[in-house]
Amino acid sequence: MKEEKPSLTIVRRLKAPPAKVYAAWTRPELMARWWGPDAGPVLSAEADPRVGGRFRVVFQTLDGETHDCRGEYREVEPDRKLVFTWEWVTMPERRSLVTLRLRAIEEGTELNLTHSQFFDEAARDAHRTGWTSAFEKLERLVAELARAGD
């Protein structure tokens, strides 16, 4: 019997329509405004959101460490769903999978992120902390986009 790898699910309600949330995940200039676990800068962001397309984000955390993550899009349904692989350039053997679902709700969008196939529980727990912090920045960004009508 194959042992189940650790995974995590995070659900957030965002005060912006699904199109704005999807844009924040797929437009490099917007990804650069929220990616990463703290207030450190995003050094570069690339995205080609189509099946077989790739993304890559290089960011620095406040402790000065540079992080480089990348992946390939497996499923792309604009404003509804993204599925992509996730790997750190320094540990490509630890590839995991992210499934992002967006659902319109009265106050905006329900975002459901499942990050699965982690190497171990420590990796899962570190990513939970990182996603939770990044989502605080994402919430502010999409609310700003919704107000601006961008």
Summary of the structure (lengths in Angstrom):
residues: 150
radius of gyration: 14.8
end to end distance: 49.8
largest distance: 52.2
contacts: 448
relative contact order: 0.25
helix: 29%
strand: 39%
